[in-house]
Amino acid sequence: MKQIEDYFSSTDCAITVCDTGCNIVYQNDRSVAVNGDMRGRCMLGCHNDRSRAIIARILSEGISNSYTISKKGQRKLIHQTPWYQEGKVAGIIEFSIVIPAEMPHYDRG
């Protein structure tokens, strides 16, 4: 069976994973291209106080955080969610997905 990382290595969204100490434990190819190789380094130095507070809340409360940004002419959806090990929050997974300028929306409810 493939390692789970193999499935994510070449996807077209950036996937970054940190542990509870905010150390990067995984980046797929897109994340490395966008953020540089941060594996083994603490991500807190790349974030302001507001972002650090959100990170702390995700880790302490096990909540998710989603928002959109514009960067270098692209709109992106950022979704940060905790990952778990043995029932406890073990870190955060961040998905950064480029949003097309025109994107259909469907109401399936």
Protein Blocks (a to p, Z undefined) as FASTA:
>chain_A
ZZfklmmmmmcbdcddddfkopafbdcfklmmmnopaehiafklmpcfklmmmmmmmmmn
opacdddddeehiacddddddddeehiafbdcdddddddfbacdddfZZ
